[in-house]
Amino acid sequence: MHSQFETPPLRADSKRRRNWTELDVAAVLHNLEVAQRRCGVHTPSVMAVVKADGYGHGAGRMAAALAGKVHSFGVACVGEAEALRATGVRETIYLLSPTLPGERKRVVEGGFRPAISTAAEAQAFDEIARTNGSRLPVQWVLDTGMGRMGTLPADLESMTRGWGQWTHLELESIASHFPSADEDLEFTTAQAAEFRQTVALLRQQGLAPRLVHLANSAGLQGWPLPQGEIVRVGLVLYGVAPVSEFQSELQPALTWKTQISLVREVPADWGISYGRTHVTKRPTLVATLAAGYADGYLRHLSNKEAEVLIHGQRCPVLGRITMDQMMADVSHLSTAPTPGTEVVLLGRQGKETITAVELARKASTIPWEIFTSIRC
């Protein structure tokens, strides 16, 4: 059974927002347990990926729920790392994207783990660490097919020689990333094998990283993991399975709510919202909701059979989503709602649930975008 939903602390803009999210901590811990179980006894632990404000769930709330239960946290940039550390996080924080030149000193001073792709990056961090009088643990990223960052195969030899020169850097980990673990079995199998062979070769050449991390949430659900590898778990922690056959094992952790601001009966042949893309066919009881695309409810959901939950029932969204308001048909409800009635945009109310997967399908996007678009 889930714990009581927790209301988040006020954020800087929360006094002007009329929608909010609630995090089910018990669901997060359940999903972590599923991830750890799939890792197997040979894999020591999980890196919890909480970039983009914890995929819209609140990085601070996620960190509080996972404190002491994961190996480390992964974020996108130094600003996110600093904000996370300010919440009291003691675990190691990894940066999962390249660091801008102007951010490097803050990375060294904060003791965060930067991702190194090139000799120029490594040299720059080495010089800053030397000036700072410190030794900086880093992660070396290999590009094995993602094409986003990392050392390319042609540059492996020169980078390998370089690690002996960067005396103020500690090669703590070697990493790579799956681009299509949920789509391309053949490529991913070959990619994983090549990466692990490369790591073994680098170790034979004298490099001794303590950690290796390759698998993401999709990789966790599809491939065996060798002893000693850490898994970067993102979407699975939030209750969504990149590989749909595993969805039944997970529990959605987020509920996104707003309220009704106005209820009116409009006549037949009455246009709803901009462009009159929806025109009523009968007298219709319409509720205006205090949320729109500026709050993260995607405009692409306009006229796509999107629904919200009111009084535990699905209510169709009518017409185009506007900047800060949207409309829903509540004619079929046995008890008419009133201004102030709570509305679920994403999550569970009564026996009904609207998932990120459902909204993503209707908006022709992915669950990641549904989560990270939320602004409240």
C-alpha positions as CSV (number, residue, x, y, z in Angstrom):
1,M,0.0,0.0,0.0
2,H,1.3,3.4,-0.8
3,S,2.2,6.0,1.8
4,Q,0.3,9.2,2.2
5,F,1.1,11.5,-0.7
6,E,3.5,14.2,0.3
7,T,2.8,17.8,-0.5
8,P,6.0,19.5,-1.8
9,P,7.6,22.4,-0.1
10,L,6.9,25.8,-1.6
11,R,9.1,26.6,-4.6
12,A,10.0,30.1,-5.8
13,D,7.1,30.3,-8.1
14,S,4.5,28.2,-6.3
15,K,2.5,31.1,-5.0
16,R,1.5,32.0,-8.5
17,R,0.9,28.4,-9.7
18,R,-2.5,26.9,-9.4
19,N,-1.4,23.3,-10.0
20,W,0.9,21.1,-8.1
21,T,2.5,17.6,-7.9
22,E,2.5,15.0,-5.2
23,L,5.1,12.3,-4.8
24,D,4.3,8.8,-3.6
25,V,7.5,7.9,-1.7
26,A,6.4,4.3,-1.2
27,A,6.0,3.9,-5.0
28,V,9.5,5.3,-5.5
29,L,11.0,2.8,-3.0
30,H,9.1,0.0,-4.6
31,N,10.5,0.9,-8.0
32,L,14.0,1.1,-6.6
33,E,13.5,-2.4,-5.2
34,V,12.5,-3.7,-8.6
35,A,15.6,-2.1,-10.1
36,Q,17.9,-3.6,-7.5
37,R,16.3,-7.0,-7.9
38,R,16.9,-6.8,-11.7
39,C,20.5,-5.8,-11.1
40,G,21.1,-9.1,-9.4
41,V,23.4,-9.9,-6.5
42,H,26.5,-9.2,-8.5
43,T,25.8,-5.5,-9.2
44,P,26.5,-3.4,-6.1
45,S,24.1,-0.5,-6.5
46,V,22.1,2.0,-8.4
47,M,22.8,5.6,-9.6
48,A,19.5,7.4,-9.3
49,V,19.1,9.8,-12.2
50,V,17.4,13.0,-10.9
51,K,18.2,15.5,-13.7
52,A,15.6,17.9,-15.0
53,D,14.3,18.3,-11.4
54,G,13.9,14.6,-10.9
55,Y,12.0,14.2,-14.2
56,G,9.5,16.7,-12.9
57,H,9.0,14.8,-9.7
58,G,11.2,17.2,-7.6
59,A,14.9,16.3,-7.3
60,G,15.0,17.3,-3.7
61,R,12.0,15.1,-2.9
62,M,13.5,12.2,-4.8
63,A,16.8,12.6,-3.0
64,A,15.2,12.7,0.4
65,A,13.3,9.5,-0.4
66,L,16.4,7.7,-1.7
67,A,19.0,9.0,0.7
68,G,21.1,6.1,2.0
69,K,19.5,3.6,-0.4
70,V,21.4,4.3,-3.6
71,H,25.1,4.5,-4.5
72,S,24.9,8.0,-6.1
73,F,22.9,10.5,-8.0
74,G,23.1,11.6,-11.6
75,V,22.3,15.1,-12.8
76,A,22.8,17.0,-16.1
77,C,24.9,19.9,-15.0
78,V,26.8,21.6,-12.2
79,G,23.8,23.9,-11.4
80,E,21.7,20.9,-10.7
81,A,24.5,19.3,-8.7
82,E,24.8,22.3,-6.5
83,A,21.1,22.6,-5.9
84,L,20.9,18.9,-5.0
85,R,23.9,19.2,-2.6
86,A,22.2,22.1,-1.0
87,T,19.3,19.8,0.0
88,G,21.7,17.8,2.2
89,V,22.6,15.0,-0.2
90,R,25.7,13.3,0.9
91,E,26.0,10.7,-1.9
92,T,28.4,11.2,-4.8
93,I,26.9,13.3,-7.6
94,Y,27.7,12.5,-11.2
95,L,27.3,15.0,-14.1
96,L,25.9,13.1,-17.1
97,S,26.6,15.8,-19.7
98,P,29.6,17.7,-20.8
99,T,30.6,20.6,-18.6
100,L,30.8,24.2,-20.0
101,P,34.3,25.8,-19.6
102,G,32.9,28.4,-17.2
103,E,31.5,25.7,-15.0
104,R,34.6,23.6,-14.5
105,K,36.0,25.5,-11.4
106,R,32.6,25.0,-9.7
107,V,32.8,21.2,-10.5
108,V,36.2,20.9,-8.9
109,E,35.2,23.0,-5.8
110,G,32.0,21.0,-5.4
111,G,33.7,17.6,-5.7
112,F,31.3,16.5,-8.4
113,R,32.2,13.9,-10.9
114,P,32.5,15.4,-14.4
115,A,32.1,13.4,-17.6
116,I,35.3,13.5,-19.7
117,S,35.2,12.9,-23.4
118,T,38.4,14.7,-24.8
119,A,42.0,15.3,-23.8
120,A,41.2,19.1,-23.8
121,E,38.5,18.6,-21.1
122,A,40.8,16.4,-19.0
123,Q,43.7,18.8,-19.3
124,A,41.5,21.7,-18.2
125,F,40.1,19.9,-15.2
126,D,43.6,18.7,-14.3
127,E,44.9,22.3,-14.3
128,I,42.0,23.6,-12.2
129,A,42.5,20.7,-9.7
130,R,46.2,21.4,-9.5
131,T,45.6,25.1,-8.8
132,N,42.9,24.1,-6.2
133,G,45.3,21.8,-4.5
134,S,43.0,18.9,-4.9
135,R,42.6,15.6,-6.7
136,L,39.4,15.2,-8.7
137,P,37.7,11.8,-9.3
138,V,36.3,11.8,-12.8
139,Q,34.3,9.5,-15.2
140,W,35.7,8.8,-18.6
141,V,32.9,8.4,-21.2
142,L,33.4,6.2,-24.3
143,D,31.2,6.8,-27.3
144,T,30.0,3.4,-28.3
145,G,27.2,4.5,-30.6
146,M,25.2,7.2,-28.8
147,G,26.9,10.0,-30.7
148,R,26.2,12.6,-28.0
149,M,29.5,12.7,-26.1
150,G,32.4,10.5,-25.2
151,T,35.8,9.4,-26.7
152,L,35.5,8.0,-30.2
153,P,37.3,4.7,-30.9
154,A,39.9,6.5,-33.1
155,D,40.9,8.6,-30.1
156,L,41.1,5.8,-27.5
157,E,44.9,5.3,-27.7
158,S,45.8,8.9,-27.3
159,M,43.4,9.3,-24.4
160,T,44.7,6.2,-22.7
161,R,48.3,7.7,-22.8
162,G,46.9,10.9,-21.4
163,W,45.7,9.5,-18.1
164,G,49.3,9.1,-17.0
165,Q,49.9,12.8,-17.5
166,W,46.8,14.2,-15.7
167,T,48.2,13.8,-12.2
168,H,45.5,15.6,-10.4
169,L,42.7,13.5,-11.9
170,E,41.6,10.1,-10.5
171,L,40.0,7.9,-13.1
172,E,37.2,6.7,-10.9
173,S,34.9,5.2,-13.5
174,I,34.5,4.4,-17.2
175,A,31.0,4.8,-18.7
176,S,29.0,4.7,-21.9
177,H,25.3,4.9,-22.8
178,F,22.8,2.8,-24.7
179,P,21.0,4.7,-27.5
180,S,18.5,2.0,-28.3
181,A,18.3,-0.6,-25.6
182,D,14.5,-0.6,-25.9
183,E,14.4,-0.8,-29.7
184,D,17.4,-2.5,-31.3
185,L,18.4,-5.8,-29.6
186,E,21.1,-6.7,-32.1
187,F,22.9,-3.4,-32.0
188,T,22.7,-3.1,-28.2
189,T,24.0,-6.6,-27.7
190,A,27.0,-5.9,-29.9
191,Q,27.5,-2.5,-28.3
192,A,27.6,-3.9,-24.7
193,A,30.1,-6.6,-25.7
194,E,32.3,-4.0,-27.4
195,F,32.2,-1.7,-24.5
196,R,33.1,-4.4,-21.9
197,Q,35.9,-5.7,-24.1
198,T,37.3,-2.2,-24.4
199,V,37.2,-1.7,-20.6
200,A,39.0,-5.1,-20.1
201,L,41.7,-4.0,-22.6
202,L,42.1,-0.6,-20.9
203,R,42.6,-2.4,-17.6
204,Q,45.2,-4.6,-19.2
205,Q,47.0,-1.4,-20.2
206,G,47.3,-0.3,-16.6
207,L,44.1,1.8,-16.1
208,A,42.2,0.8,-13.0
209,P,38.8,2.4,-12.7
210,R,36.9,1.4,-9.6
211,L,33.5,1.6,-11.3
212,V,31.9,0.9,-14.6
213,H,28.4,2.1,-15.7
214,L,26.7,1.4,-18.9
215,A,23.1,0.4,-18.5
216,N,20.2,2.8,-18.2
217,S,16.6,1.9,-17.3
218,A,16.0,0.2,-20.7
219,G,19.3,-1.6,-20.4
220,L,18.4,-2.7,-16.9
221,Q,15.3,-4.5,-18.2
222,G,16.8,-6.3,-21.1
223,W,20.4,-7.4,-20.5
224,P,22.4,-9.3,-17.9
225,L,24.8,-7.1,-15.9
226,P,28.4,-8.2,-15.1
227,Q,29.7,-8.1,-11.6
228,G,30.7,-4.6,-10.4
229,E,28.7,-2.5,-12.8
230,I,26.5,0.4,-11.5
231,V,23.2,1.0,-13.3
232,R,21.9,4.5,-14.0
233,V,18.2,4.3,-13.3
234,G,16.0,7.1,-14.3
235,L,12.5,6.4,-15.8
236,V,12.1,3.1,-13.9
237,L,12.4,5.0,-10.6
238,Y,9.4,7.1,-11.6
239,G,7.3,4.1,-12.4
240,V,7.5,3.9,-16.2
241,A,9.1,1.0,-18.0
242,P,10.9,1.8,-21.3
243,V,10.3,-1.8,-22.2
244,S,6.5,-2.1,-21.9
245,E,6.4,-5.8,-20.9
246,F,7.9,-4.8,-17.5
247,Q,5.4,-2.1,-16.8
248,S,3.3,-4.3,-14.5
249,E,6.2,-4.5,-12.1
250,L,6.3,-0.7,-11.5
251,Q,4.1,1.8,-9.7
252,P,3.7,5.4,-11.0
253,A,5.0,7.8,-8.4
254,L,3.6,11.2,-9.4
255,T,0.2,12.8,-9.2
256,W,-0.3,16.2,-10.9
257,K,-3.3,18.2,-9.8
258,T,-5.1,21.4,-10.4
259,Q,-8.6,22.8,-9.6
260,I,-11.7,23.9,-11.4
261,S,-12.0,27.6,-11.6
262,L,-15.4,27.9,-13.3
263,V,-18.3,25.7,-14.2
264,R,-20.9,26.8,-16.8
265,E,-23.5,25.2,-19.1
266,V,-23.0,26.3,-22.6
267,P,-25.6,25.8,-25.4
268,A,-25.4,23.6,-28.4
269,D,-23.3,24.8,-31.4
270,W,-21.0,26.7,-29.0
271,G,-17.3,27.0,-29.8
272,I,-14.8,26.0,-27.1
273,S,-11.4,27.7,-27.0
274,Y,-9.2,29.2,-29.8
275,G,-10.0,28.4,-33.3
276,R,-13.4,26.8,-32.4
277,T,-11.8,23.4,-33.1
278,H,-14.5,21.9,-30.8
279,V,-18.1,22.9,-31.2
280,T,-20.7,21.5,-28.8
281,K,-23.4,19.2,-30.3
282,R,-25.7,19.6,-27.3
283,P,-26.0,21.8,-24.2
284,T,-22.7,20.9,-22.3
285,L,-21.6,21.4,-18.7
286,V,-18.0,22.8,-19.2
287,A,-15.4,23.1,-16.4
288,T,-12.6,25.5,-16.8
289,L,-9.4,24.2,-15.2
290,A,-6.6,26.3,-13.8
291,A,-3.7,24.9,-15.8
292,G,-2.5,25.1,-19.4
293,Y,0.6,24.7,-21.6
294,A,2.5,27.3,-19.6
295,D,2.2,24.8,-16.7
296,G,3.4,22.0,-18.8
297,Y,0.2,20.4,-20.1
298,L,1.3,20.0,-23.7
299,R,-0.7,21.9,-26.3
300,H,-0.2,18.9,-28.5
301,L,-2.8,17.2,-26.4
302,S,-5.5,19.5,-27.9
303,N,-8.2,17.6,-29.7
304,K,-6.4,14.3,-29.1
305,E,-9.0,12.7,-26.8
306,A,-7.0,13.6,-23.7
307,E,-8.9,13.2,-20.4
308,V,-8.6,14.4,-16.8
309,L,-10.0,12.9,-13.7
310,I,-12.8,14.7,-11.7
311,H,-14.8,12.9,-9.0
312,G,-12.9,9.7,-9.9
313,Q,-14.2,9.7,-13.5
314,R,-12.6,10.5,-16.8
315,C,-13.6,13.8,-18.3
316,P,-12.8,14.7,-21.9
317,V,-10.6,17.8,-22.6
318,L,-12.4,20.1,-25.0
319,G,-10.8,22.2,-27.7
320,R,-7.3,23.7,-27.7
321,I,-5.2,23.8,-24.5
322,T,-4.5,27.5,-23.8
323,M,-1.6,29.1,-22.0
324,D,-3.0,28.9,-18.4
325,Q,-6.5,27.3,-18.8
326,M,-8.2,24.3,-20.4
327,M,-11.7,23.1,-20.5
328,A,-13.3,19.7,-19.8
329,D,-16.7,18.2,-20.3
330,V,-18.3,17.3,-17.0
331,S,-21.9,16.8,-18.2
332,H,-21.8,13.1,-17.4
333,L,-20.9,13.4,-13.8
334,S,-23.7,12.4,-11.4
335,T,-22.7,15.3,-9.1
336,A,-21.8,18.5,-10.8
337,P,-18.4,19.8,-9.7
338,T,-17.9,23.3,-8.4
339,P,-15.1,25.8,-8.4
340,G,-12.3,24.5,-6.2
341,T,-12.9,20.9,-7.0
342,E,-9.7,19.0,-7.4
343,V,-8.7,17.7,-10.8
344,V,-6.0,15.1,-11.6
345,L,-4.1,15.8,-14.8
346,L,-1.7,12.9,-14.4
347,G,-2.0,10.1,-11.8
348,R,-4.7,8.3,-9.9
349,Q,-8.0,9.4,-8.6
350,G,-10.4,6.7,-7.2
351,K,-10.1,3.7,-9.5
352,E,-9.0,5.6,-12.5
353,T,-5.4,6.4,-13.6
354,I,-4.0,8.6,-16.3
355,T,-0.4,7.6,-17.0
356,A,2.5,9.5,-18.6
357,V,2.5,6.7,-21.2
358,E,-1.1,7.5,-22.1
359,L,-0.5,11.2,-22.4
360,A,2.7,10.7,-24.4
361,R,0.9,8.4,-26.9
362,K,-1.9,10.9,-27.4
363,A,0.6,13.8,-27.8
364,S,2.9,11.8,-30.1
365,T,5.8,12.1,-27.8
366,I,7.6,10.2,-25.0
367,P,6.9,9.9,-21.2
368,W,10.2,11.8,-20.5
369,E,8.8,14.9,-22.1
370,I,5.5,14.6,-20.3
371,F,7.3,14.6,-17.0
372,T,9.9,17.2,-17.7
373,S,7.4,19.7,-19.1
374,I,5.6,20.0,-15.8
375,R,6.2,23.4,-14.2
376,C,4.8,23.7,-10.7
